[in-house]
Amino acid sequence: MGNALAQLVEATVATDLERSRDLLQEGIDLAEGAGLNRLGGLFRTLMAQILVELGDTEGAALELEGLRAETAEHEYRVTHHMTRIHWMQATGDLEGARRLPERTEPLVRDLGGFAQVYIEPTWRTLAAELAWAEGDVERAWAEAGRAWWLSRSGSDMSGLGALEILSRLTEDTDPRWAAELSGYSAGLRGVLNTASARIGALRSRLARTLGGVEAERLITRGSETPRARILENMVRWLEPIVPDDVEAGDWRR
């Protein structure tokens, strides 16, 4: 189950959302056809994430309807709560989106092993986005930094969301660095993220601020930066601002 979950978590940050949706549907059919209802429920939760990104909030609600996460493992419950937060944001229920992280935080603190390095960075990135939307910039920076730090013990894909929110947090004070960070995300992803409306809007704003040619140059420079140099630059930049309570693990690798 762990490998399948890792692949599907990564599918949720892929640029081809339609392909991710199709792969998840195959997973749902196989899991439920084999009587693996718990795994099928997890896949339906991830499907709802994809549908929210595609703008199909009604379809996402249908996937979430009837799912019961409260008796499941912590990682499933965290993933389920993350999806509901995304759905609440998309449907305008900002009050509900603000309340749910308070219930999720104790579960996140108890995550370990695989779940901690693949799921927790995504949750922390979402927490950063919510904090920023509420005007709590200090917490947004702390959660985004924590998300990146934790992701270094997992795969590059688990840290992409952190890079993207860090780019958005930086754009007002240092748009050139924000553009390069956006390029770093594309470089680690292997392709520019064209699926996310939020990232597309960020690139448009950077183009207006810096000029289209300069913004594209910086994004391209970031995307062509070798992985080792990306990690080195991120450590140098983030180390002074990452919360003291975060275990660095093997993030320097």
Backbone as a ProteinNet text record, in pm:
[ID]
protein_1_A
[PRIMARY]
MGNALAQLVEATVATDLERSRDLLQEGIDLAEGAGLNRLGGLFRTLMAQILVELGDTEGAALELEGLRAETAEHEYRVTHHMTRIHWMQATGDLEGARRLPERTEPLVRDLGGFAQVYIEPTWRTLAAELAWAEGDVERAWAEAGRAWWLSRSGSDMSGLGALEILSRLTEDTDPRWAAELSGYSAGLRGVLNTASARIGALRSRLARTLGGVEAERLITRGSETPRARILENMVRWLEPIVPDDVEAGDWRR
[TERTIARY]
82.1	0	86	199.9	284.4	331.1	382.2	428.9	316.5	199.7	85.7	45.4	45.8	9	109.4	237.4	339.4	317	288.3	267.2	143.5	38.6	-84.3	-75.6	-2.2	21.7	98.5	197.4	271.8	182.9	85.7	-5	-84.7	-112.3	-193	-117.7	14.6	89	144.7	100.7	143.6	76.1	129.7	71.4	-44	-53.1	-159.6	-270.4	-360.8	-463.1	-562	-590.4	-682.3	-625.4	-496.8	-432.3	-431.1	-404.1	-406.6	-545.6	-648.5	-786.2	-812.5	-767.3	-790.8	-717.8	-593.4	-517.1	-582.7	-632.4	-699.5	-827.3	-899	-1020.5	-986.6	-876.6	-831.5	-801.3	-733.8	-701.3	-825.6	-925.8	-1051.5	-1118.3	-1126.6	-1192.6	-1122	-987.5	-911.7	-926.2	-913.3	-919.3	-1056.9	-1160.6	-1294.6	-1338	-1288.2	-1317.4	-1255.5	-1143.3	-1075.9	-1122.6	-1219.9	-1270.4	-1183.8	-1089.4	-1000.9	-1065.8	-1170.5	-1252.6	-1179.6	-1091	-1016.3	-923.4	-855.7	-769.1	-852.3	-967.4	-1055.3	-1100.7	-1128	-1167.7	-1056.7	-933.3	-819.8	-807.9	-823.4	-813.8	-926.3	-1044.9	-1154.4	-1124	-1058.5	-1019.1	-922.3	-823.5	-728.4	-795.7	-893.1	-970.6	-1041	-1097.3	-1164.5	-1067.4	-940.9	-840.7	-823.2	-811.6	-793.7	-915.1	-1034.5	-1155.6	-1167.8	-1125.3	-1124.8	-1031.8	-911.9	-817.2	-874	-954.2	-1015.2	-1139.1	-1179.3	-1295	-1427	-1422.7	-1544.4	-1575.1	-1625.1	-1651.7	-1768.4	-1866.6	-1978.8	-1931.2	-1843.7	-1788	-1705	-1628.7	-1548.4	-1638.1	-1750	-1842.5	-1899.5	-1927.8	-1979.3	-1876.3	-1749.1	-1643.9	-1630.8	-1644.1	-1627	-1750.5	-1866.1	-1990.3	-1984.7	-2013.2	-2019	-1886	-1774.4	-1645.5	-1634.9	-1586.7	-1571.2	-1424.4	-1361	-1217.2	-1183.9	-1280.8	-1248.8	-1191.8	-1218.7	-1165.7	-1047.5	-1001.2	-892.8	-757.1	-649.9	-515.3	-496.2	-398.1	-374.7	-349.4	-268	-233.9	-356	-448.9	-571.5	-656.7	-666.4	-747.4	-691.6	-558.5	-497.7	-526.2	-507.8	-533.8	-679.8	-770.7	-913.5	-944.7	-886.9	-910	-851.4	-734.5	-675.3	-768.3	-825.3	-914	-1038.6	-1092.8	-1210.8	-1177.3	-1056.7	-1015.9	-1010.4	-949.3	-944.9	-1085.3	-1173.4	-1310.6	-1382.8	-1364.2	-1427	-1378	-1248.1	-1194.3	-1258.3	-1267.2	-1319.4	-1466.8	-1540.8	-1684.7	-1718.4	-1616.7	-1639	-1662.9	-1646.9	-1667.8	-1536	-1496.5	-1366.2	-1364	-1478.4	-1483.7	-1458.7	-1522.2	-1498.7	-1355.1	-1298.6	-1159.4	-1064.5	-1099.3	-1012.6	-1022.3	-1141	-1160	-1096.7	-1103.3	-1060.5	-912.9	-820.9	-680.3	-657.8	-741.4	-725	-749.5	-843.9	-870.8	-763.3	-698.7	-601.6	-462.8	-430.2	-293.9	-246.3	-328.3	-279.8	-248.7	-325.3	-298.9	-166.7	-142.4	-18.6	101.9	91.1	203.5	235.3	136.6	157	203	210.9	255.4	402.2	439.7	578.2	612.7	739.1	784.4	741	686.3	644.2	547.6	447.8	345	404.2	500.2	556.5	627.1	696.6	776.7	703.4	588.9	513	384.9	317.3	188.7	202.6	285.2	293.2	340.6	440.7	477.7	361.4	276.3	160.7	63.4	41.6	-48.5	8	138.6	200	190	203.1	188.1	46.5	-51.9	-190.4	-212.1	-152.2	-162.9	-101.5	8	70.7	-23	-89.6	-181.8	-297.6	-352.2	-462.9	-417.9	-298.7	-246.9	-228.5	-176.2	-154.6	-287.6	-388.7	-520.5	-581.8	-548	-600	-516.9	-407	-321.7	-215.5	-200.9	-99.7	28.5	100.3	217.3	327.1	346.1	450.7	427.7	302.5	273.7	286.5	246.2	257.6	402.7	494.7	635.6	684.3	640.6	685.1	638.7	511.6	458.3	519.5	540	601.3	745.9	819.5	956.1	960.2	867.2	858.9	827.8	737.4	700.3	821.9	899.9	1018.5	1120	1145.3	1243.7	1206.2	1081	1036.4	1042.8	1014.8	1012	1148.4	1254.6	1389.3	1419.9	1340.7	1360.3	1279.9	1199.2	1118.3	1161.4	1065.1	1095	1088.1	1150.1	1143.2	999.2	913.6	775.6	701.4	736	663.4	696.3	799.9	835.2	795.4	731.7	699.5	598.2	498.2	399.2	461.3	558.4	627	702.3	770.8	842.5	746.2	630.1	535.4	474.9	442.5	389.3	499	622.6	733.5	753.6	736.9	747.1	639.5	517.6	407.8	428	483.4	509.2	616.3	705.5	821.7	796.8	692.5	679.8	670.5	610.2	596	727.1	810.3	934.2	1054.6	1053.9	1167.3	1116.3	1054	993.5	1094	1217.1	1317.5	1345.9	1359.1	1380.6	1255.8	1139.3	1014.5	1009.6	1053.6	1054.7	1152.4	1268.4	1365.6	1315	1248.1	1188.5	1084.7	1005.7	908.1	979	1094.1	1174.3	1230.4	1271.6	1319	1211.5	1088.8	978.6	963.2	970.5	959.4	1075.1	1195.6	1311.6	1299.8	1256	1241.1	1122.5	1018.9	901.8	934.1	1023.5	1058.2	980.8	884.3	803.3	735.6	706.2	637.9	496.5	454.1	318.8	220.3	148.3	48.3	-93.3	-108.3	-241.4	-299.4	-215.9	-264.4	-294.5	-419.4	-457.3	-378.4	-349.3	-275.6	-134.7	-70.9	65.8	65.2	-33.9	-45.9	-64.9	-146.2	-168	-40.3	39	165.8	258.1	270.3	358.2	311.3	179	126.7	162.2	150.2	184.4	333	415.8	560.4	595.4	524.4	549.6	512.9	405.1	367.3	467.7	516.7	609.4	748.2	798.4	936.2	947.5	835.9	839.8	843.9	772.5	760	891.6	980.8	1108.5	1193.6	1201.6	1285.9	1228	1096.3	1034.6	1061.3	1046.9	1070.7	1217	1307.2	1450	1482.1	1427.1	1455.9	1391.6	1269.5	1204.7	1283.5	1327.6	1406.1	1538.8	1603.5	1730.2	1708.6	1600.7	1571.6	1545.8	1471.7	1437.2	1557.9	1659.9	1780.4	1890.3	1863.9	1961.3	1973	2093.9	2109.1	2046.3	1994.1	1924.5	2011.3	2136	2223.4	2237.6	2245	2256.9	2126.1	2012.5	1883.8	1878.7	1914.9	1910	2007.2	2125.4	2224.9	2172.9	2114.9	2062.7	1945.3	1859.5	1744.7	1787.6	1885.7	1936.5	1991.4	2071.4	2133.1	2025.4	1920	1816.1	1721.3	1681.4	1577.7	1628.2	1752.6	1801.2	1774.4	1791.2	1767.2	1620.1	1525.6	1385.1	1302.4	1361.5	1286	1263.7	1142.5	1114.3	1211.5	1242.9	1340.4	1293.8	1161.7	1111	1105.5	1155.6	1153.2	1278.7	1258.4	1371.7	1422.5	1548.1	1600.2	1614.7	1633.9	1649.7	1768.8	1750.5	1860	1832.7	1773.6	1738.8	1859.5	1980.8	2100.1	2146.8	2084.6	2133.3	2118.3
-120.2	0	125.8	120.4	237.9	289.8	198.7	242.6	299.8	235	284.4	422.6	442.4	572.7	678.6	644	740.7	785.8	690.7	724.7	811.7	783.5	858.9	996.2	1006.1	1139.1	1223.8	1163.1	1236.8	1272	1184.1	1213.1	1339.3	1370.2	1487.6	1617.1	1612.6	1733.5	1727.6	1631.9	1624.2	1734.3	1764	1869.6	1818.5	1690.3	1634.3	1583.2	1672.9	1636.3	1535.3	1546.9	1451.4	1310.1	1297.1	1165.7	1114.1	1204.2	1164.1	1114.2	1184.8	1142.4	1003	978.2	847	736.5	764	664.1	633.9	738.1	716.8	635.4	660	581.6	434.3	407.1	267.8	207.9	287.6	239.7	211.5	299	278.4	150	131.2	12.2	-115.5	-114.1	-233.1	-261	-156.7	-175.1	-222.9	-157.3	-194.8	-327.3	-356.2	-485.8	-601	-572.7	-675.2	-675.4	-592.3	-585.6	-506.2	-429.4	-347.6	-210.8	-208.6	-88.6	27.6	-3.4	104	173.6	92.5	150.2	225.2	167.4	236.2	370	376.6	502.7	605.9	561.5	652.5	705.8	615.5	657.9	756.6	734.7	828.4	965.5	965	1091.6	1166.7	1094.5	1156.5	1200.1	1123.3	1161.6	1294.8	1311.2	1437	1554.5	1533.7	1640	1682	1583.3	1611.3	1686.6	1642.7	1706.3	1850.2	1876.9	2015.7	2099.2	2046.8	2118.8	2141.9	2048.2	2060.9	2149.8	2195.3	2281.9	2209.5	2077.8	1997.7	1974	2076.7	2063.4	1969.7	1963	1871.1	1726.1	1697.3	1562.5	1526.9	1625.5	1601.7	1570.2	1642.8	1618.2	1477.3	1429.6	1293.6	1190.3	1215	1121.2	1117.7	1232.7	1241.4	1193.2	1197.4	1160.2	1015.3	997.3	862.3	807.9	876	828.3	858.2	763.2	780.9	763.3	871.8	867.3	857.8	876.9	893.8	768	650.1	527.5	471.4	543.4	494	535.1	490.6	525.4	677.2	726.4	870	927.1	858	915.8	933.1	835.4	848	963.3	973.9	1080.5	1217.9	1231.5	1359.1	1390.4	1290.4	1311.5	1349.3	1281.1	1308.8	1451.7	1494.1	1629.7	1733.5	1705.9	1798.2	1817.9	1708.3	1717.3	1797.8	1776	1853.3	2002.8	2033.7	2174.3	2235.1	2163.3	2211.5	2235.2	2139.2	2148.9	2267.5	2286.3	2399.7	2532.1	2541.7	2664.1	2689.6	2583.8	2597.7	2634.4	2592.9	2620.6	2743.2	2811.6	2934.9	2919.2	2797.3	2775.1	2799.8	2926.3	2959.4	2936	2955	2931	2783.8	2694.8	2552	2515	2576.5	2549.4	2591.6	2697.9	2743.1	2653.4	2595.2	2512.6	2374.7	2315	2176.6	2154.9	2246.7	2223.5	2206.3	2271	2255.8	2111	2043.9	1903.2	1812.8	1859.1	1775.4	1781.3	1894.1	1914.8	1801.7	1753.5	1642.5	1516.6	1491.2	1373.9	1390.8	1510.9	1537.2	1517.7	1564	1550.5	1404.4	1315.8	1173.7	1093.1	1157.1	1085	1044	937.9	893.5	820.1	793.4	714.3	770.6	684.2	720.2	839	832.6	936	1072.8	1076.4	1205.1	1275.2	1200.5	1265.3	1280	1212.2	1228.3	1308.1	1288.1	1352.7	1482.1	1480.5	1599.4	1723.4	1715.9	1838.2	1898.7	1813.8	1864.9	1933.3	1871	1932.1	2065.3	2069.8	2193.7	2303.8	2266.7	2364.9	2421.2	2333.6	2378.9	2469.4	2433.8	2518.2	2656	2659.9	2787.5	2871.9	2807.8	2879.9	2938.8	2859.4	2907.7	3022.5	3009.8	3115.9	3245.2	3231.8	3349.5	3415	3331.1	3384.4	3460.2	3418.8	3484.3	3605.6	3630.3	3743.2	3713	3585.3	3546.3	3510	3611.6	3591.3	3514.9	3543.8	3475.6	3324.3	3284.1	3140.3	3081.6	3157.4	3108.1	3075.6	3165.6	3139.8	3018	3008.6	2897.7	2764.2	2757	2630.5	2594.9	2693.9	2665.8	2618.8	2685.4	2641.3	2502	2473.7	2341.3	2235.7	2268.9	2175.2	2139.3	2240.4	2213	2129.2	2165.7	2093.3	1945.1	1919	1780.7	1704.3	1771	1702	1650.2	1704.8	1663.3	1519.3	1461.9	1321.7	1228.8	1285.4	1204.7	1225.9	1240.6	1262	1410.6	1448.7	1587.7	1632.4	1542.4	1578.8	1625.1	1569.1	1606.1	1747.3	1808.6	1945.3	2050.4	2009.4	2105.6	2209	2164.1	2258.9	2364.5	2323.1	2418.4	2521.6	2477.1	2571.1	2670.5	2621.4	2708	2811.7	2771.9	2870.3	2966.5	2918.6	3008.5	3112.7	3071.3	3165.6	3272.9	3232.2	3328.2	3420.3	3367.4	3449.9	3554.9	3524.1	3609	3713.8	3696.9	3778.7	3928.4	3969.6	4113.3	4178.5	4106.3	4164.5	4139.4	4029.1	3994.3	3915.4	3982.7	3911.6	3834.3	3879.6	3806.5	3670.4	3668.5	3541.9	3454.5	3517.3	3441.7	3371.2	3439	3378	3261	3278.2	3169.4	3050	3077	2968.9	2893.2	2966.4	2902	2811.8	2857	2774.1	2651.2	2665.9	2549.4	2441.8	2483.3	2387.8	2314.5	2389.8	2327.2	2231.5	2270.5	2184.6	2053.3	2057.2	1934.3	1851.5	1918.5	1849	1782.9	1846.5	1795.4	1862.6	1947.1	2017.2	2134.2	2239.2	2354.5	2316	2359.8	2331	2421	2363.5	2439.9	2406	2314.3	2270.8	2359.3	2413.5	2489	2633.4	2675.6	2813.9	2911.2	2870	2958.1	2985	2880.5	2897.8	2977.3	2954.3	3033.7	3180.9	3210.4	3349.4	3412	3333	3383.2	3421.1	3335.2	3365.9	3490.8	3507.3	3626.9	3753.1	3745.7	3862.4	3894.4	3790.7	3813.2	3875	3832.2	3888.9	4037.5	4073.2	4215	4296.3	4237.8	4309.6	4323.5	4214.3	4210.5	4234.8	4222.2	4218.8	4073.5	4043.8	3904.8	3837.2	3907.5	3847.2	3816.2	3911.4	3891.1	3781.9	3782.7	3678.8	3540.5	3528.3	3399.1	3358.9	3456.2	3425.5	3368.9	3430.6	3386.6	3251.3	3230.7	3101.2	2991.7	3021.4	2923.3	2895.3	3001.8	2982	2891.6	2915.4	2830.6	2687.3	2667.5	2531.1	2453.9	2524.6	2459.4	2445.7	2491.8	2479.1	2333.2	2278.9	2139	2116.1	1996.2	1963.9	1992.7	1952.8	1973.6	2121.6	2205.7	2349.3	2407.3	2355.2	2399.1	2374.3	2251.7	2217.8	2303.7	2327.2	2410.4	2552.9	2608.6	2745.4	2755.5	2654.1	2656.7	2646.8	2563.2	2551.5	2686.1	2748.8	2877	2983	2982.6	3082.9	3054	2927.2	2892.8	2865.1	2823.8	2780.3	2881.9	3012.1	3107.5	3122.2	3079.8	3107.1	2982.1	2863.4	2741.8	2728	2691.9	2682.2	2591	2629.1	2554.8	2414.1	2392.4	2261.8	2160.1	2196.2	2103	2018.8	1887.9	1796.4	1798.6	1836.4	1850.7	1718.6	1607.7	1478.9	1478.2	1418	1414	1511.7	1627.7	1724.8	1779	1761.9	1816	1725.3	1610	1516.3	1576.5
0	0	0	67.8	77.5	-56.5	-144.8	-275.1	-358.9	-353.9	-431	-382.5	-250.6	-196.1	-238.5	-235.2	-275.7	-419.2	-508.9	-648.8	-666.5	-589.7	-606.2	-540.4	-430.1	-374	-474.1	-540.4	-640.7	-759.1	-792.1	-902.3	-877.2	-750.9	-720.4	-745.5	-761.9	-793.2	-934.5	-1014.3	-1152.8	-1233.5	-1350.8	-1432.9	-1517.2	-1542.4	-1625.3	-1533.1	-1494.6	-1397.9	-1455	-1585.3	-1645	-1640.5	-1668.9	-1662.6	-1519.1	-1422.9	-1282.9	-1244	-1290.6	-1262.7	-1318	-1441.2	-1502.5	-1427.2	-1385	-1311.1	-1176.4	-1111.5	-984.3	-1001	-1109.9	-1132.5	-1151.9	-1222.4	-1236.4	-1099.6	-1014.1	-880	-798.2	-808.2	-736	-781.8	-913.1	-967	-922.4	-926.5	-888	-737.9	-656.4	-510.9	-467.7	-514.8	-472.7	-533.9	-655.5	-716.9	-639.8	-571.5	-491.7	-346.3	-315	-178.5	-83.9	-137.3	-53.6	-34	46.1	56.7	124.4	217.7	283.5	183.8	102.5	-0.4	-103.8	-139.6	-232.5	-178.9	-47.6	13.1	7	27.7	17	-125.7	-223.7	-363.5	-397.8	-341.3	-367.1	-305.3	-192.2	-130.4	-220.7	-274.8	-365.7	-496	-540.9	-659.4	-634.7	-515.1	-483.3	-490.9	-449.2	-460.4	-605.8	-693.7	-835.7	-890.9	-855	-906.1	-859.3	-735.3	-688.7	-775.5	-804.1	-888.7	-1028.6	-1077	-1209.3	-1207.6	-1089	-1078.7	-1066	-1050.9	-1040.3	-892.5	-825.2	-681.7	-654	-746.2	-726.5	-734.6	-831.7	-841.9	-719.8	-669.2	-549.4	-430.8	-418.6	-308.1	-315.6	-437.2	-452.8	-409.6	-441	-399.8	-247.7	-184.3	-39.1	36.9	-28.7	38.8	87.4	210.6	266.2	314.8	283.3	332.9	482	555.9	699.7	735.3	771.4	798.4	946.6	1033.2	1174.9	1240.7	1185.3	1245.2	1167.8	1067.8	983.2	1040.3	971.4	1014	1005.3	1081.9	1085.5	946.7	863.3	734.5	645.7	653	574.3	627.6	758.5	817.3	781.7	785.3	748.2	601.8	513.6	371.5	347.9	418.1	406.1	450.5	562.7	611	515.1	457.8	361.4	242.8	195.1	79.7	112.8	232	271.9	283.9	330.7	338.9	199.1	103.2	-34.4	-87.7	-61	-110.6	-46.5	84.2	152.5	95.9	70.2	10.2	-125.6	-205.8	-342	-344.1	-240	-235.9	-152.1	-102.1	-29	119.6	171.9	315.9	388.6	395.7	453.4	603.8	669.8	812.8	844.6	767.1	785.1	754.7	650.1	613.3	723.4	796.8	905.9	1028.2	1052.1	1171.7	1159	1042	1026.9	1058.8	1023.4	1059.9	1209.4	1292.4	1436.7	1479	1412.7	1442.1	1384	1277.8	1207	1268.8	1331.3	1384.5	1475	1571.3	1655.7	1576.1	1471.5	1386.9	1313.2	1263.3	1189.8	1281.1	1405.5	1498.6	1527.6	1512.6	1541.2	1420	1304.6	1186	1202.3	1137.8	1141.9	1014	994.4	881.2	748	665	530.1	530.8	618.3	618.8	650.4	740.1	780.8	665.1	583.2	479.2	346.8	329.8	206.7	227.9	338.9	360.3	439.6	544.6	629	553.8	463.5	391	314.2	255.8	182.1	277.5	394.1	492	541.4	567.3	615.4	510	383.3	276.7	276.1	293.6	300.2	420.9	533.7	652.9	626.9	550.4	515.7	430.1	334.3	247.8	328.2	420.9	502.9	592.8	651.7	737.8	658.9	539.4	454.4	418.9	384.5	350.4	468.4	590.1	710.7	750.8	679.2	712.7	816.3	854.3	952.2	876.7	835.6	749.4	822	950.7	1026.9	1029.2	1054.7	1056.9	916.2	815.3	678.3	644.6	681.7	657.3	735.8	862.2	946.6	890	848.8	798.2	663.2	577.5	447.3	464	555.3	581.6	639.9	732	792.7	684.8	593.4	487	400.8	362.8	280.2	356	480.8	561.6	571.5	604.6	621.1	489.1	379.9	250.7	210.3	266.3	226.3	266.1	355.4	391.2	301.9	211.1	120	-23.9	-111	-252.4	-284.9	-396	-438.2	-457.5	-506.6	-534.8	-409.8	-293.2	-172.1	-126.8	-181.5	-144	-245.4	-355.6	-459.9	-413.8	-339.1	-290.7	-201.3	-119.5	-32.3	-114.8	-218	-305	-367.8	-409.7	-478	-383.1	-259.6	-165.2	-121.2	-108.8	-75	-185	-309.2	-419.9	-409.4	-375.4	-362.4	-243	-133.6	-15.6	-42.3	-136.8	-162.3	-270	-349.7	-470.6	-443	-330.5	-305.2	-264.5	-191.2	-139.5	-230.2	-303.2	-389	-510.1	-605.7	-718.6	-803.9	-810.4	-888.2	-824.8	-693.1	-623.5	-632.5	-627.5	-642	-777.4	-881	-1014	-1019.6	-957.6	-957.2	-877.1	-763.5	-685.9	-768.9	-844.5	-932.5	-1032.1	-1080.3	-1169.9	-1101.5	-975.8	-899.9	-895.1	-868.7	-862.1	-994.6	-1104.4	-1236.6	-1261.5	-1217.3	-1238.3	-1163.8	-1037.9	-960.5	-1009.2	-1057.3	-1110.5	-1243.8	-1319.9	-1452.6	-1563.8	-1527.2	-1626	-1556	-1629.7	-1572.9	-1531.3	-1413.5	-1365.6	-1439	-1534	-1609.3	-1565.5	-1469.6	-1427.8	-1318.2	-1232.9	-1117.6	-1156.2	-1132.9	-1161.3	-1073.4	-948.1	-857.5	-908.9	-960.6	-1010.8	-1140.7	-1223.2	-1345.5	-1314.7	-1212.5	-1173.1	-1118.9	-1043.5	-992.2	-1107.3	-1206.7	-1320	-1394	-1404.8	-1471.5	-1393	-1261.2	-1179.2	-1188.7	-1187.6	-1199	-1333.9	-1437.7	-1570.5	-1573.5	-1504.8	-1500.9	-1419.2	-1310.8	-1223	-1285.5	-1340.2	-1389.5	-1539.6	-1608.6	-1754.5	-1799	-1904.1	-1947.4	-1977.3	-2045.9	-2085.7	-1963.1	-1869.9	-1751.9	-1661.8	-1643.9	-1561.4	-1621.1	-1751.4	-1816.6	-1805.2	-1815	-1803	-1665.2	-1561.6	-1425.5	-1396.1	-1443.6	-1423.9	-1495.5	-1616.9	-1692.2	-1622.8	-1572.3	-1500.4	-1379.7	-1307.2	-1192.4	-1232.5	-1340.8	-1383	-1432.9	-1478.3	-1530.7	-1425.1	-1302.9	-1195.5	-1153.7	-1143	-1099.9	-962.8	-942.6	-818.4	-695.5	-700.5	-584.1	-551.6	-654.8	-630.9	-576.2	-624.1	-570.5	-420.4	-380.1	-237.5	-158.1	-213.4	-145.1	-127.1	-233.7	-225.6	-128.2	-127	-38.2	108.6	136.3	273.4	319.3	234.4	270.9	297.8	218.2	232.2	348.8	362.8	458.9	600.6	613.7	744.4	855.1	830.8	940.2	977.8	891.9	919.8	945.1	931.4	958.1	1108.6	1150.5	1294.4	1367.7	1490.9	1570.9	1604.9	1606.2	1648	1534.8	1416.7	1304.2	1304.8	1295.6	1283.9	1140.5	1121.2	985.6	914.1	988.7	924.1	828.1	711.8	615	500	534.3	430.5	355.6	411.4	341.6	227.3	211.4	109.4	-30.3
[MASK]
+++++++++++++++++++++++++++++++++++++++++++++++++++++++++++++++++++++++++++++++++++++++++++++++++++++++++++++++++++++++++++++++++++++++++++++++++++++++++++++++++++++++++++++++++++++++++++++++++++++++++++++++++++++++++++++++++++++++++++++++++++++++++++++

